[in-house]
C-alpha cells in the first residue's frame, strides 16, 4: 500500500469492516504472517502451533482470524493490517481501507453508531465469529459422517464390485482431466510470477527515474513537471496491474492446492478399491 493511499484515507480499520470482508481475509495464508505477528506479540508461539495444526490453509486462516478478533484492540488491528500490507496482501488492505472510507462517508443514526461501537469494542464480535466457526465445523463433521455412511452402505451392497469399477474409471477420467488442468494452472502461475517480478523491476526503475526527475525539477521546474506527472501516472498504472496480477496469482495458488487435494482423495479411493478387490 502506497503512502499516497494512506494519506488519502487516513482511517482506522474497524472490526465491523473486517467482518464485512471475512471471505477476502480467509484467503490469507497463515504461514505468511505468523512470524511477524509473533514478533509483535499479537499471538503467542503456542497460538501459532495451534493454528498450524489445522489440516487445511482455509482452517488455518479461520483460526488465525478468530485470534485477531477475540481481543480486537485498535492498536492490534492496526498492527495486523500493517503486517498484511508488508507481506503480499496489500490488495486486501486496499479493499479494507476503501470499505472503511466508504462507510465513514455515509451518515449514521445514533442507534447504528451505538451498534457499531459495541461491535468494535469486542463484546459481541468474538461470539459471533466463534458461532460461525462452530457452525462451519459442525457442517464439515456432518458432511464427513454422511460420506462415511455412504461408503459403509456401498461395502454392504451386492453391487459393490461393479460400483467400484465404475467409480475407478470415473476417477481415472477425472485425474487425467485434473492433471491437464493442473499443469495449465501451474504454467499460468509461473507466468504470473515472472510478470510480477518484471512489473516490480519496472516499478523500481520508474521510481528511481522519478526521483531523478524530481531532483532535476529544482533546476528546471517547468521542463521536469510534465515528465514527472507522466512517470507518476505510469507508476500508478503499474501498481494497479501488479495488484491485479497478485490477486490472480493468489487465486491460482489456491486452485492448485485444491486440485492437489482432489488428486490425493482420488488416490485414496483407488487404494481403498484395490484393497476391497483383494
FILUMMI-187317 format. One record per residue (C-alpha): x, y, z; residue number from 1. Coordinates in steps of 0.02 Angstrom, whole numbers, plus 50000, padded with zeros to 5 digits. Example, Ala and Ser with C-alpha at 12.3 -4.5 7.8 and 13.67 -1.06 7.14 Angstrom:
REM residues 2
<rec><east>50615</east><north>49775</north><up>50390</up><k>1</k></rec>
<rec><east>50684</east><north>49947</north><up>50357</up><k>2</k></rec>
//
This chain:
REM residues 278
<rec><east>50000</east><north>50000</north><up>50000</up><k>1</k></rec>
<rec><east>50071</east><north>50168</north><up>49950</up><k>2</k></rec>
<rec><east>50096</east><north>50318</north><up>50063</up><k>3</k></rec>
<rec><east>49984</east><north>50412</north><up>49944</up><k>4</k></rec>
<rec><east>49840</east><north>50292</north><up>49980</up><k>5</k></rec>
<rec><east>49867</east><north>50309</north><up>50167</up><k>6</k></rec>
<rec><east>49862</east><north>50498</north><up>50154</up><k>7</k></rec>
<rec><east>49702</east><north>50493</north><up>50053</up><k>8</k></rec>
<rec><east>49608</east><north>50382</north><up>50175</up><k>9</k></rec>
<rec><east>49682</east><north>50420</north><up>50347</up><k>10</k></rec>
<rec><east>49558</east><north>50299</north><up>50430</up><k>11</k></rec>
<rec><east>49570</east><north>50158</north><up>50556</up><k>12</k></rec>
<rec><east>49508</east><north>49986</north><up>50503</up><k>13</k></rec>
<rec><east>49372</east><north>49928</north><up>50622</up><k>14</k></rec>
<rec><east>49313</east><north>49752</north><up>50664</up><k>15</k></rec>
<rec><east>49147</east><north>49783</north><up>50576</up><k>16</k></rec>
<rec><east>49237</east><north>49818</north><up>50411</up><k>17</k></rec>
<rec><east>49349</east><north>49665</north><up>50435</up><k>18</k></rec>
<rec><east>49195</east><north>49558</north><up>50466</up><k>19</k></rec>
<rec><east>49117</east><north>49627</north><up>50307</up><k>20</k></rec>
<rec><east>49273</east><north>49565</north><up>50213</up><k>21</k></rec>
<rec><east>49280</east><north>49397</north><up>50304</up><k>22</k></rec>
<rec><east>49283</east><north>49296</north><up>50142</up><k>23</k></rec>
<rec><east>49426</east><north>49402</north><up>50073</up><k>24</k></rec>
<rec><east>49526</east><north>49387</north><up>50235</up><k>25</k></rec>
<rec><east>49508</east><north>49196</north><up>50233</up><k>26</k></rec>
<rec><east>49617</east><north>49194</north><up>50076</up><k>27</k></rec>
<rec><east>49768</east><north>49240</north><up>50185</up><k>28</k></rec>
<rec><east>49896</east><north>49102</north><up>50211</up><k>29</k></rec>
<rec><east>49931</east><north>49095</north><up>50397</up><k>30</k></rec>
<rec><east>50112</east><north>49043</north><up>50364</up><k>31</k></rec>
<rec><east>50143</east><north>49209</north><up>50276</up><k>32</k></rec>
<rec><east>50102</east><north>49317</north><up>50428</up><k>33</k></rec>
<rec><east>50126</east><north>49209</north><up>50584</up><k>34</k></rec>
<rec><east>50310</east><north>49254</north><up>50614</up><k>35</k></rec>
<rec><east>50288</east><north>49445</north><up>50612</up><k>36</k></rec>
<rec><east>50131</east><north>49427</north><up>50719</up><k>37</k></rec>
<rec><east>50231</east><north>49330</north><up>50850</up><k>38</k></rec>
<rec><east>50369</east><north>49462</north><up>50842</up><k>39</k></rec>
<rec><east>50241</east><north>49599</north><up>50879</up><k>40</k></rec>
<rec><east>50158</east><north>49496</north><up>51018</up><k>41</k></rec>
<rec><east>49992</east><north>49488</north><up>50925</up><k>42</k></rec>
<rec><east>49990</east><north>49299</north><up>50951</up><k>43</k></rec>
<rec><east>50093</east><north>49179</north><up>51055</up><k>44</k></rec>
<rec><east>50203</east><north>49037</north><up>50997</up><k>45</k></rec>
<rec><east>50075</east><north>48916</north><up>51069</up><k>46</k></rec>
<rec><east>49941</east><north>49003</north><up>50967</up><k>47</k></rec>
<rec><east>50044</east><north>48979</north><up>50808</up><k>48</k></rec>
<rec><east>50065</east><north>48794</north><up>50843</up><k>49</k></rec>
<rec><east>49878</east><north>48776</north><up>50869</up><k>50</k></rec>
<rec><east>49844</east><north>48866</north><up>50704</up><k>51</k></rec>
<rec><east>49968</east><north>48764</north><up>50602</up><k>52</k></rec>
<rec><east>49893</east><north>48601</north><up>50668</up><k>53</k></rec>
<rec><east>49738</east><north>48634</north><up>50564</up><k>54</k></rec>
<rec><east>49727</east><north>48521</north><up>50411</up><k>55</k></rec>
<rec><east>49691</east><north>48649</north><up>50275</up><k>56</k></rec>
<rec><east>49752</east><north>48826</north><up>50240</up><k>57</k></rec>
<rec><east>49571</east><north>48886</north><up>50249</up><k>58</k></rec>
<rec><east>49552</east><north>48815</north><up>50425</up><k>59</k></rec>
<rec><east>49720</east><north>48892</north><up>50474</up><k>60</k></rec>
<rec><east>49663</east><north>49062</north><up>50409</up><k>61</k></rec>
<rec><east>49499</east><north>49050</north><up>50506</up><k>62</k></rec>
<rec><east>49590</east><north>49004</north><up>50667</up><k>63</k></rec>
<rec><east>49711</east><north>49149</north><up>50645</up><k>64</k></rec>
<rec><east>49569</east><north>49273</north><up>50612</up><k>65</k></rec>
<rec><east>49475</east><north>49210</north><up>50764</up><k>66</k></rec>
<rec><east>49626</east><north>49252</north><up>50873</up><k>67</k></rec>
<rec><east>49636</east><north>49426</north><up>50795</up><k>68</k></rec>
<rec><east>49451</east><north>49458</north><up>50828</up><k>69</k></rec>
<rec><east>49449</east><north>49381</north><up>51003</up><k>70</k></rec>
<rec><east>49531</east><north>49538</north><up>51076</up><k>71</k></rec>
<rec><east>49510</east><north>49671</north><up>50941</up><k>72</k></rec>
<rec><east>49601</east><north>49819</north><up>51020</up><k>73</k></rec>
<rec><east>49628</east><north>49954</north><up>50890</up><k>74</k></rec>
<rec><east>49818</east><north>49953</north><up>50903</up><k>75</k></rec>
<rec><east>49818</east><north>49764</north><up>50872</up><k>76</k></rec>
<rec><east>49704</east><north>49783</north><up>50722</up><k>77</k></rec>
<rec><east>49818</east><north>49920</north><up>50654</up><k>78</k></rec>
<rec><east>49971</east><north>49809</north><up>50678</up><k>79</k></rec>
<rec><east>49884</east><north>49662</north><up>50593</up><k>80</k></rec>
<rec><east>49837</east><north>49771</north><up>50443</up><k>81</k></rec>
<rec><east>50017</east><north>49834</north><up>50430</up><k>82</k></rec>
<rec><east>50082</east><north>49654</north><up>50431</up><k>83</k></rec>
<rec><east>49962</east><north>49608</north><up>50290</up><k>84</k></rec>
<rec><east>50020</east><north>49758</north><up>50190</up><k>85</k></rec>
<rec><east>50204</east><north>49711</north><up>50207</up><k>86</k></rec>
<rec><east>50182</east><north>49525</north><up>50168</up><k>87</k></rec>
<rec><east>50100</east><north>49520</north><up>49997</up><k>88</k></rec>
<rec><east>49920</east><north>49561</north><up>50045</up><k>89</k></rec>
<rec><east>49918</east><north>49746</north><up>50002</up><k>90</k></rec>
<rec><east>49768</east><north>49717</north><up>49890</up><k>91</k></rec>
<rec><east>49671</east><north>49654</north><up>50043</up><k>92</k></rec>
<rec><east>49722</east><north>49809</north><up>50142</up><k>93</k></rec>
<rec><east>49670</east><north>49923</north><up>49999</up><k>94</k></rec>
<rec><east>49496</east><north>49843</north><up>49998</up><k>95</k></rec>
<rec><east>49481</east><north>49863</north><up>50187</up><k>96</k></rec>
<rec><east>49531</east><north>50046</north><up>50177</up><k>97</k></rec>
<rec><east>49411</east><north>50078</north><up>50033</up><k>98</k></rec>
<rec><east>49265</east><north>49999</north><up>50127</up><k>99</k></rec>
<rec><east>49311</east><north>50093</north><up>50286</up><k>100</k></rec>
<rec><east>49319</east><north>50259</north><up>50192</up><k>101</k></rec>
<rec><east>49152</east><north>50224</north><up>50106</up><k>102</k></rec>
<rec><east>49074</east><north>50177</north><up>50272</up><k>103</k></rec>
<rec><east>49140</east><north>50334</north><up>50357</up><k>104</k></rec>
<rec><east>49069</east><north>50444</north><up>50220</up><k>105</k></rec>
<rec><east>48890</east><north>50381</north><up>50247</up><k>106</k></rec>
<rec><east>48777</east><north>50465</north><up>50377</up><k>107</k></rec>
<rec><east>48736</east><north>50353</north><up>50528</up><k>108</k></rec>
<rec><east>48591</east><north>50356</north><up>50650</up><k>109</k></rec>
<rec><east>48625</east><north>50358</north><up>50837</up><k>110</k></rec>
<rec><east>48565</east><north>50178</north><up>50850</up><k>111</k></rec>
<rec><east>48682</east><north>50121</north><up>50711</up><k>112</k></rec>
<rec><east>48828</east><north>50213</north><up>50791</up><k>113</k></rec>
<rec><east>48789</east><north>50127</north><up>50957</up><k>114</k></rec>
<rec><east>48782</east><north>49956</north><up>50875</up><k>115</k></rec>
<rec><east>48945</east><north>49989</north><up>50781</up><k>116</k></rec>
<rec><east>49032</east><north>50045</north><up>50939</up><k>117</k></rec>
<rec><east>48975</east><north>49887</north><up>51028</up><k>118</k></rec>
<rec><east>49036</east><north>49779</north><up>50884</up><k>119</k></rec>
<rec><east>49207</east><north>49865</north><up>50876</up><k>120</k></rec>
<rec><east>49226</east><north>49855</north><up>51066</up><k>121</k></rec>
<rec><east>49240</east><north>49666</north><up>51050</up><k>122</k></rec>
<rec><east>49089</east><north>49624</north><up>51161</up><k>123</k></rec>
<rec><east>48993</east><north>49532</north><up>51029</up><k>124</k></rec>
<rec><east>49112</east><north>49503</north><up>50882</up><k>125</k></rec>
<rec><east>49210</east><north>49356</north><up>50958</up><k>126</k></rec>
<rec><east>49049</east><north>49263</north><up>50999</up><k>127</k></rec>
<rec><east>48980</east><north>49295</north><up>50827</up><k>128</k></rec>
<rec><east>49140</east><north>49235</north><up>50744</up><k>129</k></rec>
<rec><east>49152</east><north>49086</north><up>50862</up><k>130</k></rec>
<rec><east>48973</east><north>49037</north><up>50823</up><k>131</k></rec>
<rec><east>49006</east><north>49049</north><up>50636</up><k>132</k></rec>
<rec><east>49163</east><north>48943</north><up>50652</up><k>133</k></rec>
<rec><east>49073</east><north>48815</north><up>50760</up><k>134</k></rec>
<rec><east>48929</east><north>48803</north><up>50635</up><k>135</k></rec>
<rec><east>49053</east><north>48778</north><up>50493</up><k>136</k></rec>
<rec><east>49146</east><north>48643</north><up>50591</up><k>137</k></rec>
<rec><east>48983</east><north>48555</north><up>50631</up><k>138</k></rec>
<rec><east>48934</east><north>48561</north><up>50448</up><k>139</k></rec>
<rec><east>49102</east><north>48485</north><up>50400</up><k>140</k></rec>
<rec><east>49078</east><north>48347</north><up>50530</up><k>141</k></rec>
<rec><east>48903</east><north>48311</north><up>50465</up><k>142</k></rec>
<rec><east>48968</east><north>48300</north><up>50288</up><k>143</k></rec>
<rec><east>49108</east><north>48183</north><up>50343</up><k>144</k></rec>
<rec><east>48985</east><north>48070</north><up>50434</up><k>145</k></rec>
<rec><east>48870</east><north>48070</north><up>50283</up><k>146</k></rec>
<rec><east>49012</east><north>48018</north><up>50168</up><k>147</k></rec>
<rec><east>49068</east><north>47880</north><up>50286</up><k>148</k></rec>
<rec><east>48889</east><north>47815</north><up>50297</up><k>149</k></rec>
<rec><east>48877</east><north>47810</north><up>50108</up><k>150</k></rec>
<rec><east>49040</east><north>47712</north><up>50097</up><k>151</k></rec>
<rec><east>48976</east><north>47589</north><up>50227</up><k>152</k></rec>
<rec><east>48818</east><north>47560</north><up>50127</up><k>153</k></rec>
<rec><east>48923</east><north>47531</north><up>49971</up><k>154</k></rec>
<rec><east>49026</east><north>47398</north><up>50061</up><k>155</k></rec>
<rec><east>48867</east><north>47306</north><up>50112</up><k>156</k></rec>
<rec><east>48791</east><north>47317</north><up>49939</up><k>157</k></rec>
<rec><east>48788</east><north>47166</north><up>49824</up><k>158</k></rec>
<rec><east>48837</east><north>47279</north><up>49680</up><k>159</k></rec>
<rec><east>48997</east><north>47340</north><up>49765</up><k>160</k></rec>
<rec><east>49117</east><north>47264</north><up>49637</up><k>161</k></rec>
<rec><east>49028</east><north>47342</north><up>49489</up><k>162</k></rec>
<rec><east>49012</east><north>47511</north><up>49576</up><k>163</k></rec>
<rec><east>49196</east><north>47509</north><up>49623</up><k>164</k></rec>
<rec><east>49246</east><north>47475</north><up>49444</up><k>165</k></rec>
<rec><east>49137</east><north>47614</north><up>49377</up><k>166</k></rec>
<rec><east>49198</east><north>47732</north><up>49513</up><k>167</k></rec>
<rec><east>49379</east><north>47693</north><up>49471</up><k>168</k></rec>
<rec><east>49352</east><north>47725</north><up>49287</up><k>169</k></rec>
<rec><east>49263</east><north>47888</north><up>49327</up><k>170</k></rec>
<rec><east>49403</east><north>47944</north><up>49443</up><k>171</k></rec>
<rec><east>49534</east><north>47899</north><up>49314</up><k>172</k></rec>
<rec><east>49449</east><north>48015</north><up>49192</up><k>173</k></rec>
<rec><east>49441</east><north>48150</north><up>49325</up><k>174</k></rec>
<rec><east>49626</east><north>48126</north><up>49367</up><k>175</k></rec>
<rec><east>49677</east><north>48142</north><up>49185</up><k>176</k></rec>
<rec><east>49572</east><north>48298</north><up>49166</up><k>177</k></rec>
<rec><east>49636</east><north>48374</north><up>49328</up><k>178</k></rec>
<rec><east>49817</east><north>48333</north><up>49285</up><k>179</k></rec>
<rec><east>49797</east><north>48428</north><up>49122</up><k>180</k></rec>
<rec><east>49711</east><north>48573</north><up>49211</up><k>181</k></rec>
<rec><east>49841</east><north>48572</north><up>49350</up><k>182</k></rec>
<rec><east>49984</east><north>48585</north><up>49225</up><k>183</k></rec>
<rec><east>49898</east><north>48731</north><up>49139</up><k>184</k></rec>
<rec><east>49866</east><north>48816</north><up>49307</up><k>185</k></rec>
<rec><east>50045</east><north>48792</north><up>49365</up><k>186</k></rec>
<rec><east>50110</east><north>48861</north><up>49200</up><k>187</k></rec>
<rec><east>49995</east><north>49012</north><up>49216</up><k>188</k></rec>
<rec><east>50052</east><north>49034</north><up>49397</up><k>189</k></rec>
<rec><east>50234</east><north>49030</north><up>49339</up><k>190</k></rec>
<rec><east>50197</east><north>49158</north><up>49203</up><k>191</k></rec>
<rec><east>50110</east><north>49269</north><up>49331</up><k>192</k></rec>
<rec><east>50259</east><north>49258</north><up>49450</up><k>193</k></rec>
<rec><east>50375</east><north>49306</north><up>49307</up><k>194</k></rec>
<rec><east>50260</east><north>49451</north><up>49264</up><k>195</k></rec>
<rec><east>50257</east><north>49505</north><up>49446</up><k>196</k></rec>
<rec><east>50448</east><north>49507</north><up>49450</up><k>197</k></rec>
<rec><east>50453</east><north>49603</north><up>49287</up><k>198</k></rec>
<rec><east>50324</east><north>49730</north><up>49346</up><k>199</k></rec>
<rec><east>50413</east><north>49754</north><up>49513</up><k>200</k></rec>
<rec><east>50578</east><north>49782</north><up>49422</up><k>201</k></rec>
<rec><east>50496</east><north>49909</north><up>49307</up><k>202</k></rec>
<rec><east>50415</east><north>49993</north><up>49456</up><k>203</k></rec>
<rec><east>50582</east><north>50011</north><up>49546</up><k>204</k></rec>
<rec><east>50663</east><north>50080</north><up>49388</up><k>205</k></rec>
<rec><east>50522</east><north>50205</north><up>49364</up><k>206</k></rec>
<rec><east>50531</east><north>50258</north><up>49546</up><k>207</k></rec>
<rec><east>50719</east><north>50287</north><up>49528</up><k>208</k></rec>
<rec><east>50692</east><north>50386</north><up>49370</up><k>209</k></rec>
<rec><east>50553</east><north>50483</north><up>49455</up><k>210</k></rec>
<rec><east>50670</east><north>50529</north><up>49597</up><k>211</k></rec>
<rec><east>50800</east><north>50587</north><up>49471</up><k>212</k></rec>
<rec><east>50671</east><north>50693</north><up>49382</up><k>213</k></rec>
<rec><east>50619</east><north>50772</north><up>49547</up><k>214</k></rec>
<rec><east>50800</east><north>50821</north><up>49576</up><k>215</k></rec>
<rec><east>50810</east><north>50898</north><up>49404</up><k>216</k></rec>
<rec><east>50649</east><north>50992</north><up>49436</up><k>217</k></rec>
<rec><east>50739</east><north>51105</north><up>49558</up><k>218</k></rec>
<rec><east>50843</east><north>51171</north><up>49412</up><k>219</k></rec>
<rec><east>50706</east><north>51175</north><up>49282</up><k>220</k></rec>
<rec><east>50533</east><north>51158</north><up>49359</up><k>221</k></rec>
<rec><east>50432</east><north>51190</north><up>49202</up><k>222</k></rec>
<rec><east>50525</east><north>51063</north><up>49096</up><k>223</k></rec>
<rec><east>50526</east><north>50924</north><up>49226</up><k>224</k></rec>
<rec><east>50346</east><north>50943</north><up>49287</up><k>225</k></rec>
<rec><east>50267</east><north>50861</north><up>49135</up><k>226</k></rec>
<rec><east>50390</east><north>50716</north><up>49139</up><k>227</k></rec>
<rec><east>50358</east><north>50687</north><up>49325</up><k>228</k></rec>
<rec><east>50170</east><north>50683</north><up>49302</up><k>229</k></rec>
<rec><east>50186</east><north>50557</north><up>49161</up><k>230</k></rec>
<rec><east>50302</east><north>50448</north><up>49265</up><k>231</k></rec>
<rec><east>50184</east><north>50456</north><up>49413</up><k>232</k></rec>
<rec><east>50039</east><north>50402</north><up>49303</up><k>233</k></rec>
<rec><east>50141</east><north>50260</north><up>49230</up><k>234</k></rec>
<rec><east>50196</east><north>50208</north><up>49404</up><k>235</k></rec>
<rec><east>50016</east><north>50206</north><up>49470</up><k>236</k></rec>
<rec><east>49959</east><north>50105</north><up>49319</up><k>237</k></rec>
<rec><east>50095</east><north>49979</north><up>49353</up><k>238</k></rec>
<rec><east>50043</east><north>49968</north><up>49535</up><k>239</k></rec>
<rec><east>49864</east><north>49931</north><up>49484</up><k>240</k></rec>
<rec><east>49922</east><north>49798</north><up>49361</up><k>241</k></rec>
<rec><east>50037</east><north>49721</north><up>49493</up><k>242</k></rec>
<rec><east>49895</east><north>49714</north><up>49620</up><k>243</k></rec>
<rec><east>49781</east><north>49630</north><up>49493</up><k>244</k></rec>
<rec><east>49913</east><north>49500</north><up>49448</up><k>245</k></rec>
<rec><east>49950</east><north>49465</north><up>49632</up><k>246</k></rec>
<rec><east>49765</east><north>49437</north><up>49664</up><k>247</k></rec>
<rec><east>49753</east><north>49320</north><up>49515</up><k>248</k></rec>
<rec><east>49910</east><north>49229</north><up>49571</up><k>249</k></rec>
<rec><east>49837</east><north>49201</north><up>49745</up><k>250</k></rec>
<rec><east>49680</east><north>49129</north><up>49665</up><k>251</k></rec>
<rec><east>49785</east><north>49014</north><up>49556</up><k>252</k></rec>
<rec><east>49887</east><north>48957</north><up>49705</up><k>253</k></rec>
<rec><east>49727</east><north>48911</north><up>49798</up><k>254</k></rec>
<rec><east>49664</east><north>48823</north><up>49641</up><k>255</k></rec>
<rec><east>49824</east><north>48720</north><up>49632</up><k>256</k></rec>
<rec><east>49806</east><north>48671</north><up>49815</up><k>257</k></rec>
<rec><east>49626</east><north>48617</north><up>49787</up><k>258</k></rec>
<rec><east>49674</east><north>48516</north><up>49632</up><k>259</k></rec>
<rec><east>49811</east><north>48428</north><up>49729</up><k>260</k></rec>
<rec><east>49692</east><north>48392</north><up>49871</up><k>261</k></rec>
<rec><east>49568</east><north>48316</north><up>49747</up><k>262</k></rec>
<rec><east>49708</east><north>48212</north><up>49672</up><k>263</k></rec>
<rec><east>49754</east><north>48143</north><up>49844</up><k>264</k></rec>
<rec><east>49571</east><north>48099</north><up>49877</up><k>265</k></rec>
<rec><east>49560</east><north>48006</north><up>49711</up><k>266</k></rec>
<rec><east>49719</east><north>47909</north><up>49750</up><k>267</k></rec>
<rec><east>49648</east><north>47863</north><up>49921</up><k>268</k></rec>
<rec><east>49487</east><north>47800</north><up>49844</up><k>269</k></rec>
<rec><east>49583</east><north>47699</north><up>49714</up><k>270</k></rec>
<rec><east>49687</east><north>47620</north><up>49851</up><k>271</k></rec>
<rec><east>49532</east><north>47578</north><up>49951</up><k>272</k></rec>
<rec><east>49451</east><north>47500</north><up>49797</up><k>273</k></rec>
<rec><east>49605</east><north>47394</north><up>49767</up><k>274</k></rec>
<rec><east>49602</east><north>47328</north><up>49946</up><k>275</k></rec>
<rec><east>49420</east><north>47279</north><up>49927</up><k>276</k></rec>
<rec><east>49455</east><north>47177</north><up>49770</up><k>277</k></rec>
<rec><east>49594</east><north>47084</north><up>49861</up><k>278</k></rec>
//
